[in-house]
Amino acid sequence: MSDSKKNILVTGGAGFIGSNFINYLHRKYPEYKILLLDALTYAGNLDSITNGIKQNGHFQFYHGNVTHPDIVNSLVAKSDMVVHFAAESHVTRSIYDNSIFFETDVIGTQVLANAIVNHPVELFIHISSSEVYGTALKSPMDEDHPLNPMSPYAAAKAGADRLVYSYMQTYDFPAVIVRPFNNYGPCQHLEKAIPNFIVSALQDQPLTLHGSGESSRDWIYVEDTCEALCRIMHADREKVVGETINLGTGIDTSVNAIAKKILNILDLPESRIKYVTDRPGQVSRHISSREKAKRLLNWETSVSLDEGLERTIEFYTRNRKWWDKFLWMQELWGVH
């Protein structure tokens, strides 16, 4: 099939990274047909996908769960490539109610992988997470860093990650495992640290941090992640199939520093920061190696943290209608 007629199945594409990826892919390759499968849980929002793609005839939405074999098999059979974002992804929620994490993240990935064994595709991109590594044992963290998941969410992602690896070994499965570090940007649910801080600041509420706030993360602007995924899609298959690739900036910044940067951009005092008891299973540091992504994809991030925060703050400032609907859930995810 020619590139102009490729069908791309995106699972979980109404979520944060998935919707940004669909919008980015459409801008770069408007001729591709995108099949979106999403269960539309609380974190899924079709409003995050631009009207341009939803109305151009190259987009089809299927409301369904990735754990259901019938719909998954039917969609995989129509697809040339699959990009698998569908997952439960909130660390704190996984500590108190974790069964759905293993159902979606592990069983859902197994159902999808089995469908691909039965209906082969050109490429399967599995979106794993840097959370599978746990706290950094070395700096930077490369793809051979031990997997030490420190929360049920991270354990579920590690299970799915290793499941895909096992299918690559057993079934000659054409997969790439991608481990993005901490993404942020437009259309991210308010349960995550950066949008939560921004919206709290915009509402004159305190920015609430776990512990000392000195846990550090490698923060990557979502558009940089989308570019890397597009490069994987169009790379020489012999270079990328079977590989695991980190996506990060190679710079780590504390949660405390992020909160202060946001307040500074909004010209608000640092006294707005409030500290609470630390969260169980807290990862103290993440920092990505960039070497493999640069070598295989000729890719590295282009958006600095300060620029990315400016862009993200601008989105939430201008799009209150997008995030206002989530405010009723604030007490469930109000600390970081």
VMD Tcl script that draws the C-alpha trace (Angstrom):
set ca {
  {0.00 0.00 0.00}
  {1.33 3.45 -0.86}
  {2.12 5.92 1.91}
  {-0.77 8.12 0.80}
  {-3.26 5.34 1.65}
  {-1.87 4.10 4.95}
  {-4.32 3.29 7.72}
  {-2.97 4.09 11.19}
  {-4.75 2.59 14.22}
  {-4.22 4.72 17.33}
  {-5.44 3.26 20.62}
  {-6.08 5.69 23.45}
  {-5.81 8.56 21.01}
  {-8.31 10.76 22.85}
  {-5.89 11.00 25.77}
  {-3.14 13.55 26.22}
  {-0.18 12.27 24.20}
  {-2.43 10.33 21.82}
  {-4.52 13.35 20.81}
  {-1.44 15.51 20.36}
  {0.05 12.74 18.22}
  {-3.06 12.50 16.02}
  {-3.08 16.27 15.50}
  {0.64 16.29 14.72}
  {0.41 13.30 12.36}
  {-2.48 14.91 10.50}
  {-0.51 18.13 10.02}
  {2.49 16.22 8.66}
  {0.66 13.50 6.71}
  {-2.91 14.69 5.98}
  {-3.36 11.86 3.47}
  {-3.13 9.14 6.16}
  {-6.36 7.62 7.42}
  {-6.50 7.47 11.21}
  {-8.61 4.92 13.07}
  {-9.05 5.94 16.71}
  {-10.06 3.38 19.32}
  {-10.76 4.88 22.74}
  {-12.92 3.93 25.70}
  {-13.36 7.62 26.61}
  {-12.61 7.20 30.29}
  {-12.34 10.37 32.39}
  {-8.97 11.16 30.74}
  {-10.21 10.79 27.15}
  {-11.54 13.87 25.40}
  {-12.43 14.06 21.72}
  {-12.36 17.85 22.01}
  {-8.56 17.54 22.13}
  {-8.57 16.43 18.47}
  {-8.90 19.28 16.00}
  {-12.06 19.68 13.95}
  {-9.90 19.77 10.82}
  {-9.02 16.10 11.08}
  {-12.42 15.00 12.42}
  {-14.12 16.51 9.37}
  {-11.71 15.67 6.55}
  {-12.93 12.13 5.82}
  {-9.61 10.56 6.87}
  {-10.60 9.97 10.49}
  {-12.85 7.38 12.09}
  {-13.60 7.10 15.79}
  {-14.53 3.78 17.41}
  {-15.81 3.88 20.98}
  {-14.51 0.72 22.60}
  {-12.10 -0.84 25.04}
  {-8.74 -2.28 24.01}
  {-9.47 -5.33 26.19}
  {-12.32 -6.41 23.87}
  {-10.99 -8.80 21.19}
  {-13.82 -8.37 18.67}
  {-13.37 -4.67 18.04}
  {-9.59 -4.86 18.35}
  {-9.31 -7.66 15.79}
  {-11.61 -5.90 13.34}
  {-9.59 -2.67 13.52}
  {-6.16 -4.29 13.37}
  {-7.28 -6.18 10.25}
  {-7.87 -2.79 8.57}
  {-4.57 -1.25 9.68}
  {-1.05 -0.90 8.30}
  {0.47 0.43 11.53}
  {-0.64 0.51 15.16}
  {0.39 3.10 17.75}
  {-0.68 1.90 21.19}
  {-1.25 4.64 23.79}
  {-4.27 3.12 25.59}
  {-3.46 2.83 29.29}
  {-4.46 3.92 32.75}
  {-1.73 6.33 33.77}
  {-2.24 8.05 37.12}
  {0.33 7.00 39.74}
  {-1.56 8.15 42.84}
  {-4.85 6.58 41.71}
  {-3.07 3.27 41.09}
  {-2.03 3.11 44.75}
  {-5.63 3.03 45.97}
  {-7.52 1.36 43.10}
  {-5.22 -0.62 40.85}
  {-7.11 -3.52 39.23}
  {-8.15 -1.43 36.21}
  {-4.48 -0.60 35.58}
  {-3.58 -4.24 35.05}
  {-6.72 -4.93 33.02}
  {-6.14 -2.05 30.61}
  {-2.35 -1.86 30.51}
  {-1.48 -5.58 30.50}
  {-4.57 -7.45 29.27}
  {-5.35 -4.71 26.76}
  {-1.84 -4.94 25.36}
  {-2.11 -8.73 25.17}
  {-5.41 -8.52 23.26}
  {-3.87 -6.03 20.83}
  {-0.70 -8.07 20.40}
  {-2.68 -11.25 19.72}
  {-4.71 -9.39 17.10}
  {-1.48 -8.35 15.38}
  {-0.20 -11.93 15.41}
  {-3.40 -12.94 13.61}
  {-3.53 -9.87 11.34}
  {0.10 -8.80 10.73}
  {0.89 -5.10 10.38}
  {3.99 -3.26 9.15}
  {4.82 -1.77 12.54}
  {3.53 -1.74 16.11}
  {4.69 1.14 18.31}
  {4.10 0.40 21.98}
  {4.06 3.45 24.25}
  {5.63 2.34 27.49}
  {6.86 4.79 30.17}
  {10.00 5.89 31.98}
  {8.12 4.93 35.16}
  {9.12 1.30 34.52}
  {12.68 2.20 35.58}
  {11.88 3.45 39.08}
  {14.42 5.82 40.62}
  {17.59 6.42 38.59}
  {20.44 4.13 39.59}
  {22.73 5.85 37.10}
  {22.75 9.12 35.23}
  {21.56 9.32 32.54}
  {19.19 6.35 32.42}
  {19.69 4.35 29.23}
  {17.44 1.64 27.83}
  {19.38 -1.07 29.70}
  {18.66 0.49 33.08}
  {17.05 -2.12 35.40}
  {13.26 -2.10 35.57}
  {12.29 -1.31 39.18}
  {8.68 -0.08 39.06}
  {7.71 1.65 42.30}
  {3.91 1.93 41.97}
  {1.15 -0.37 40.73}
  {0.82 1.88 37.65}
  {4.51 1.50 36.90}
  {4.30 -2.26 37.46}
  {1.40 -2.51 35.02}
  {3.36 -0.55 32.41}
  {6.41 -2.75 33.01}
  {4.24 -5.83 32.52}
  {2.94 -4.54 29.20}
  {6.45 -3.49 28.16}
  {7.87 -6.96 28.80}
  {4.82 -8.61 27.21}
  {5.56 -6.79 23.95}
  {9.22 -7.78 24.24}
  {8.21 -11.44 24.65}
  {6.05 -11.26 21.52}
  {8.99 -9.82 19.59}
  {11.04 -12.86 20.62}
  {8.31 -15.47 20.16}
  {6.36 -14.29 17.11}
  {8.85 -12.20 15.13}
  {6.64 -9.29 16.08}
  {7.39 -5.99 14.23}
  {7.38 -3.81 17.33}
  {9.22 -0.84 18.79}
  {8.95 -0.12 22.52}
  {9.07 3.58 23.33}
  {9.69 4.87 26.86}
  {8.78 8.57 27.02}
  {9.82 10.54 30.08}
  {7.50 13.13 31.68}
  {5.44 14.67 28.89}
  {3.61 17.96 29.31}
  {1.81 20.39 27.01}
  {-1.68 21.28 25.71}
  {-4.68 19.07 26.51}
  {-3.12 17.26 29.48}
  {-5.59 16.20 32.16}
  {-5.45 18.26 35.34}
  {-4.46 15.25 37.44}
  {-0.89 15.69 36.17}
  {1.53 18.06 37.89}
  {2.10 20.82 35.32}
  {-1.53 21.43 34.25}
  {-2.62 21.09 37.87}
  {-0.14 23.77 38.92}
  {-1.15 26.06 36.05}
  {-4.88 25.77 36.66}
  {-4.44 26.13 40.43}
  {-2.45 29.32 39.84}
  {-5.07 30.64 37.41}
  {-7.74 30.08 40.08}
  {-5.72 31.75 42.87}
  {-5.36 28.42 44.66}
  {-2.21 26.97 46.25}
  {0.15 24.73 44.26}
  {0.32 21.58 46.40}
  {3.48 19.43 46.32}
  {4.36 16.08 47.92}
  {7.23 16.06 50.43}
  {9.94 18.63 49.78}
  {9.12 18.82 46.08}
  {12.72 17.96 45.26}
  {11.89 14.80 43.29}
  {13.19 15.53 39.78}
  {11.95 14.49 36.35}
  {13.02 14.73 32.75}
  {10.24 16.95 31.34}
  {9.63 16.68 27.59}
  {7.25 18.86 25.61}
  {4.65 16.65 23.94}
  {5.28 17.94 20.41}
  {8.87 16.67 20.62}
  {7.53 13.23 21.53}
  {5.14 13.33 18.57}
  {7.98 14.16 16.21}
  {10.00 11.20 17.51}
  {7.05 8.84 17.02}
  {6.62 10.04 13.44}
  {10.30 9.41 12.82}
  {9.92 5.86 14.15}
  {6.95 5.31 11.82}
  {9.00 6.35 8.80}
  {12.41 4.95 9.78}
  {14.14 2.05 8.07}
  {12.43 -0.97 9.66}
  {15.73 -2.80 10.08}
  {16.99 0.03 12.29}
  {14.04 0.26 14.68}
  {12.08 -3.00 14.82}
  {12.96 -4.89 17.98}
  {14.38 -1.81 19.68}
  {13.47 -0.03 22.91}
  {13.95 3.73 22.73}
  {13.89 6.38 25.45}
  {12.43 9.80 24.65}
  {13.68 12.56 26.91}
  {15.70 15.75 27.10}
  {18.67 14.56 29.16}
  {17.94 17.26 31.76}
  {16.12 16.74 35.04}
  {14.28 19.47 36.95}
  {12.64 19.21 40.37}
  {8.90 19.47 40.83}
  {9.62 22.39 43.16}
  {11.47 24.24 40.40}
  {8.62 23.57 37.95}
  {6.08 25.09 40.34}
  {8.29 28.15 40.83}
  {8.79 28.59 37.07}
  {5.03 28.52 36.51}
  {4.43 31.09 39.25}
  {7.20 33.29 37.87}
  {5.73 33.21 34.33}
  {2.33 34.17 35.78}
  {3.94 36.85 37.98}
  {2.69 35.22 41.17}
  {4.57 34.81 44.49}
  {6.31 31.56 45.47}
  {4.35 31.69 48.72}
  {1.54 30.05 46.72}
  {3.39 26.70 47.08}
  {2.07 24.36 49.78}
  {3.85 21.17 50.91}
  {2.09 18.00 52.12}
  {3.14 14.51 53.18}
  {5.12 12.58 50.58}
  {3.38 10.00 48.40}
  {4.11 6.24 48.74}
  {6.29 4.81 45.97}
  {7.71 8.19 45.01}
  {10.46 8.14 42.37}
  {13.19 10.56 43.43}
  {14.89 11.10 40.06}
  {14.44 10.41 36.34}
  {16.85 11.56 33.64}
  {16.94 10.10 30.14}
  {19.84 9.08 27.99}
  {19.42 10.63 24.54}
  {22.08 8.62 22.72}
  {19.96 5.84 21.24}
  {17.18 8.09 19.96}
  {19.72 10.35 18.30}
  {21.60 7.42 16.76}
  {18.56 5.56 15.43}
  {16.22 8.46 14.61}
  {18.54 11.47 14.29}
  {16.18 13.03 16.84}
  {16.56 15.18 19.88}
  {14.22 17.58 21.61}
  {13.89 21.10 20.23}
  {11.58 22.81 22.76}
  {13.28 24.05 25.93}
  {11.55 23.70 29.29}
  {10.98 27.45 29.59}
  {9.52 27.67 26.07}
  {7.36 24.60 26.63}
  {5.99 25.98 29.89}
  {5.18 29.29 28.21}
  {3.27 27.48 25.45}
  {1.46 25.26 27.94}
  {0.44 28.15 30.19}
  {-0.85 29.99 27.13}
  {-3.04 26.99 26.20}
  {-4.64 26.71 29.65}
  {-5.06 30.47 29.92}
  {-6.91 30.64 26.58}
  {-8.88 27.40 26.85}
  {-10.73 27.46 30.14}
  {-13.72 25.83 28.46}
  {-11.53 22.79 27.71}
  {-10.45 22.24 31.32}
  {-13.36 23.65 33.32}
  {-15.26 20.37 33.00}
  {-12.54 18.56 35.00}
  {-12.60 20.80 38.07}
  {-15.15 18.69 39.94}
  {-12.50 15.95 40.17}
  {-9.90 18.23 41.72}
  {-10.04 16.77 45.21}
  {-9.17 13.33 43.78}
  {-5.85 14.40 42.26}
  {-4.95 17.72 43.83}
  {-1.39 17.04 45.08}
  {1.92 16.23 43.37}
}
mol new
graphics top color blue
foreach p $ca { graphics top sphere $p radius 0.5 }
foreach p [lrange $ca 0 end-1] q [lrange $ca 1 end] { graphics top cylinder $p $q radius 0.2 }
display resetview
